[in-house]
Amino acid sequence: MTTVPRALLAIDAGAATTSVALLGKSTDRWRLLGSMAAPAGTPPDVLAAILADRLMGVDLALADHLGISSTSVEDLPRLEARSSPPATLAVLGASRRAVDLLAGVAARTPWHVRAASPETHDPREMTELALRPEVAAVLVGAGDPPGPDERGWLDDLAALVGAVARRRPELRVVLAGPVGDRPEWAEGFGEPIEGAAERVFHAPPIGVRSGPDEPLREVLESLIPNTSDTRHGAVRAVLSLADALDRRVEVLDIGLNGGLRAMASPGVADQGPSAIAVRTARAALVPAELDDAAVDAVLAWTTGSLDRHRMGDRLLDLRAQPWADAAGEGARLRLAAGRAALARLAARSADIGALASPDITVVAGGAFAAAPPRAVALAVADTIRRAGATQLANDHARLLGPLGTIDDPDERRGLVADLADDLLAPLGSLLVVASVPGSLRGSARAGRLTLDGDLHGRHDLAAGEISFIDLPPGDHALATLEFRDAARIGHRARRVAVPVSGGVAGIAVDLRDVPLRLPERRDRRRAALAAWGELAWPGDER
Amino acid sequence: MTTATTGIARALVAHRELVARAMDVFFPLRPGDRALVQAGEAVSRGQPIIERYRDVRTIVTDVAPNGEAPEPGQHHAEPAGRGARSDDPATGGELLFKSGGRWRLAGGARPEPIEAPFAGAVQAVQPGAGVTVRTQSSAIHGRAALAGPTWGRLHVATDADGELRAQHVDVGMAGSIIVAGARMDAEALTRARAVGIRGIIVAALGMKEQRDFLASERRGSAAVHGLPPFGILVLDGAARRPIASPLMAMFERLEGQMVAIVGTPPALVVDDPSIELPPPPADLLRVRSGPLAGAEGSWAGLAGPRRFPAGVTLEAAFVRFGGRPPVAIPIGDLERFA
């Protein structure tokens, strides 16, 4: 006889922090009873015991009913997702153009990409790269037929990769295009090619670059074990969430080692829900290899007086101890790094960005875990520039990853449907208005917003600015936006009515440029960021 | 909070292991390098374990089969050219791959030894990857190591919060590995290198100083005469903070002893296996970041979620500093030692 559990633990063992959520089924549905996070490496049982203790402190009867105590909590069934450091993929091509194309596709996967071509590295350096112990796979590709810039080096490249694969029997090799047809490949790899079927994979040539990159991405992602990966699980969970809520849901996740952007749509008729997703190591909160460009990308979002070196020091420390220094100036630095990471994620997921605005945007990951809600909303508004209206929510208990580890879609959908209200903490709504006429820039009355039933009346909207309007969590309203000239929010019109829902951040109405253009001059850019930041960090609580 | 969880709540604080009782140290092999030892072999401090070409480059050559077909990864010595003198260095290197009927070699003409910085036993030799040597001595973990490996006698030059300036680096420290306090600037590092100091241990080293040092190392390595071994062990990170008191107690215990700085993993290996390092106090907590960075105190209980500057709510703990009332500190800003 099996016993249906009445409580379980959802554990997200991230690279920076470990989060544990305690779930219970007190009546006919599952509820979130509590959650807690601590620095990575903290035993989940410790977190679970403290959660159980707090539950007993506030509702002993419920704890008794669910059979939860601080001593027995470690026996509860658990859903566990985990984030692993990205494995390294060496991307080799016979020309810089070829390797850039390959690396561009590989950057839309969870691999940490190291690229080299004969134009930037000599054969010894390319061999050294491919032989490094941390390199788990090599991607080598060429056009079919090879381009004029590839022909001179292709045989050498095939021989180089073949010889490396021969020396490292555990190394997996992805051949994109006709590299495997070169005699040098077979000679370098050795005859007979033992075990080639298990570790040599074939992918389309570079020549089909204008088409979708899914075939190559699928090959690359198939080399990574996904069974318990947090972001892989989050995609499955958001699929179930879209299906359960019958809403289009987008998830934006920034973690220490990578990011995720996924758009899920509910099923239509007899078709199940569908999703497109990009998981990329490029969207890590702080890149593993911190260079000047990465530091400058964060500096561009700051208003402080740190120079590049000091900012580099702060980012190095944030990378080494991501759970530390999360208050005060550290919180602002974290959000600046989060914006830079979101911008990298948006750049790698232009296909998702081109889709219509989702009904719900879920913000997830450690980068936003402790930030003030308005600061999170502002970070999303700053970087995900898509005209339209969306409801913002936060995966505050980090449940998406663990819920995605349930393999059975029906079982997962049932649990997600039960928990939907609890797992999404409403931040508010984000309205991004594009194509506001330039002549109205600086005008205090570019338009106005009226909320149904709002006792405070109308809210004036200024072109080129963002404003926050209070609307408490749980409240819904119809927001009517009226402009002096036609603007675009979904479609072009002078008057638009969109449903909005409240949250701790309220409604963010953004009339800034799409895409966002910040002033070139540093002082003006900082002044603009500071003005917007004052809205998100009220009271300037440093 | 119940008694059961009061005891375990301290486990929420990040745990930092300071000392390893034995350690496998990895010495990477780059193309062209040759391992001079075999698995199972005992090595002593100063014994060459790897041969590395200083001016390694790619060489295109014909390799005449000598009985068996050559394999990638094999070492190949070029025959001396016509007119070569007996004291000319032999050109050779590691076979990389064969293309167009000719081999590419990673090699050069001036191989130099990399010496074992401590006594130990070779655990593994992975051609093309590296050599792993195990030491049975204690090793103090660091966060990062630059350059190295190196070894010398340990000398504590400043206190935990001190900063060693260039004018305080004198030639009397030559040959030693010095504990340089909270932070060191690029000028002091350059001078330390110049006067013959073998290594630096420092709590924090900024990004600029790291880059300047590594660029200087690359230039020095490419020079005709090369440079003696030198390494930097960074204990904490990049932003200035004092060395933790348990680490300082260990360094004071090791004053005058032979130690080695190694890179993978970053650590300070103690040469004498009989030396017992003082254990950190069991109830010690250190504030790693935030306004009180560097302060040390003791656990006074879990404070629960608290609101901190910038409007963020974080799980916090009470920490007692000396005889003063406990202060709530974000748990993420704390570390404990073992």
Boltz contact constraints between the chains, C-beta under 6 A:
constraints:
  - contact:
      token1: [A, 38]
      token2: [B, 12]
      max_distance: 6.0
  - contact:
      token1: [A, 39]
      token2: [B, 14]
      max_distance: 6.0
  - contact:
      token1: [A, 39]
      token2: [B, 332]
      max_distance: 6.0
  - contact:
      token1: [A, 42]
      token2: [B, 12]
      max_distance: 6.0
  - contact:
      token1: [A, 46]
      token2: [B, 8]
      max_distance: 6.0
  - contact:
      token1: [A, 46]
      token2: [B, 11]
      max_distance: 6.0
  - contact:
      token1: [A, 49]
      token2: [B, 5]
      max_distance: 6.0
  - contact:
      token1: [A, 50]
      token2: [B, 5]
      max_distance: 6.0
  - contact:
      token1: [A, 53]
      token2: [B, 1]
      max_distance: 6.0
  - contact:
      token1: [A, 53]
      token2: [B, 2]
      max_distance: 6.0
  - contact:
      token1: [A, 53]
      token2: [B, 5]
      max_distance: 6.0
  - contact:
      token1: [A, 70]
      token2: [B, 2]
      max_distance: 6.0
  - contact:
      token1: [A, 70]
      token2: [B, 4]
      max_distance: 6.0
  - contact:
      token1: [A, 70]
      token2: [B, 5]
      max_distance: 6.0
  - contact:
      token1: [A, 71]
      token2: [B, 4]
      max_distance: 6.0
  - contact:
      token1: [A, 122]
      token2: [B, 58]
      max_distance: 6.0
  - contact:
      token1: [A, 123]
      token2: [B, 58]
      max_distance: 6.0
  - contact:
      token1: [A, 123]
      token2: [B, 104]
      max_distance: 6.0
  - contact:
      token1: [A, 124]
      token2: [B, 31]
      max_distance: 6.0
  - contact:
      token1: [A, 124]
      token2: [B, 58]
      max_distance: 6.0
  - contact:
      token1: [A, 124]
      token2: [B, 106]
      max_distance: 6.0
  - contact:
      token1: [A, 127]
      token2: [B, 31]
      max_distance: 6.0
  - contact:
      token1: [A, 127]
      token2: [B, 96]
      max_distance: 6.0
  - contact:
      token1: [A, 128]
      token2: [B, 30]
      max_distance: 6.0
  - contact:
      token1: [A, 128]
      token2: [B, 31]
      max_distance: 6.0
  - contact:
      token1: [A, 131]
      token2: [B, 128]
      max_distance: 6.0
  - contact:
      token1: [A, 133]
      token2: [B, 129]
      max_distance: 6.0
  - contact:
      token1: [A, 155]
      token2: [B, 99]
      max_distance: 6.0
  - contact:
      token1: [A, 156]
      token2: [B, 99]
      max_distance: 6.0
  - contact:
      token1: [A, 159]
      token2: [B, 97]
      max_distance: 6.0
  - contact:
      token1: [A, 159]
      token2: [B, 99]
      max_distance: 6.0
  - contact:
      token1: [A, 160]
      token2: [B, 97]
      max_distance: 6.0
  - contact:
      token1: [A, 163]
      token2: [B, 72]
      max_distance: 6.0
  - contact:
      token1: [A, 163]
      token2: [B, 97]
      max_distance: 6.0
  - contact:
      token1: [A, 167]
      token2: [B, 72]
      max_distance: 6.0
  - contact:
      token1: [A, 167]
      token2: [B, 73]
      max_distance: 6.0
  - contact:
      token1: [A, 167]
      token2: [B, 128]
      max_distance: 6.0
  - contact:
      token1: [A, 184]
      token2: [B, 99]
      max_distance: 6.0
  - contact:
      token1: [A, 188]
      token2: [B, 97]
      max_distance: 6.0
  - contact:
      token1: [A, 309]
      token2: [B, 207]
      max_distance: 6.0
  - contact:
      token1: [A, 309]
      token2: [B, 208]
      max_distance: 6.0
  - contact:
      token1: [A, 312]
      token2: [B, 207]
      max_distance: 6.0
  - contact:
      token1: [A, 313]
      token2: [B, 206]
      max_distance: 6.0
  - contact:
      token1: [A, 313]
      token2: [B, 207]
      max_distance: 6.0
  - contact:
      token1: [A, 313]
      token2: [B, 238]
      max_distance: 6.0
  - contact:
      token1: [A, 313]
      token2: [B, 239]
      max_distance: 6.0
  - contact:
      token1: [A, 316]
      token2: [B, 207]
      max_distance: 6.0
  - contact:
      token1: [A, 316]
      token2: [B, 238]
      max_distance: 6.0
  - contact:
      token1: [A, 317]
      token2: [B, 237]
      max_distance: 6.0
  - contact:
      token1: [A, 317]
      token2: [B, 238]
      max_distance: 6.0
  - contact:
      token1: [A, 317]
      token2: [B, 239]
      max_distance: 6.0
  - contact:
      token1: [A, 320]
      token2: [B, 237]
      max_distance: 6.0
  - contact:
      token1: [A, 323]
      token2: [B, 332]
      max_distance: 6.0
  - contact:
      token1: [A, 324]
      token2: [B, 288]
      max_distance: 6.0
  - contact:
      token1: [A, 324]
      token2: [B, 289]
      max_distance: 6.0
  - contact:
      token1: [A, 324]
      token2: [B, 332]
      max_distance: 6.0
  - contact:
      token1: [A, 324]
      token2: [B, 333]
      max_distance: 6.0
  - contact:
      token1: [A, 325]
      token2: [B, 289]
      max_distance: 6.0
  - contact:
      token1: [A, 325]
      token2: [B, 290]
      max_distance: 6.0
  - contact:
      token1: [A, 326]
      token2: [B, 314]
      max_distance: 6.0
  - contact:
      token1: [A, 326]
      token2: [B, 332]
      max_distance: 6.0
  - contact:
      token1: [A, 327]
      token2: [B, 308]
      max_distance: 6.0
  - contact:
      token1: [A, 327]
      token2: [B, 309]
      max_distance: 6.0
  - contact:
      token1: [A, 327]
      token2: [B, 310]
      max_distance: 6.0
  - contact:
      token1: [A, 327]
      token2: [B, 312]
      max_distance: 6.0
  - contact:
      token1: [A, 327]
      token2: [B, 330]
      max_distance: 6.0
  - contact:
      token1: [A, 328]
      token2: [B, 309]
      max_distance: 6.0
  - contact:
      token1: [A, 328]
      token2: [B, 310]
      max_distance: 6.0
  - contact:
      token1: [A, 331]
      token2: [B, 310]
      max_distance: 6.0
  - contact:
      token1: [A, 331]
      token2: [B, 312]
      max_distance: 6.0
  - contact:
      token1: [A, 370]
      token2: [B, 312]
      max_distance: 6.0
  - contact:
      token1: [A, 370]
      token2: [B, 314]
      max_distance: 6.0
  - contact:
      token1: [A, 372]
      token2: [B, 311]
      max_distance: 6.0
  - contact:
      token1: [A, 541]
      token2: [B, 309]
      max_distance: 6.0
  - contact:
      token1: [A, 541]
      token2: [B, 310]
      max_distance: 6.0
  - contact:
      token1: [A, 541]
      token2: [B, 311]
      max_distance: 6.0
  - contact:
      token1: [A, 542]
      token2: [B, 309]
      max_distance: 6.0
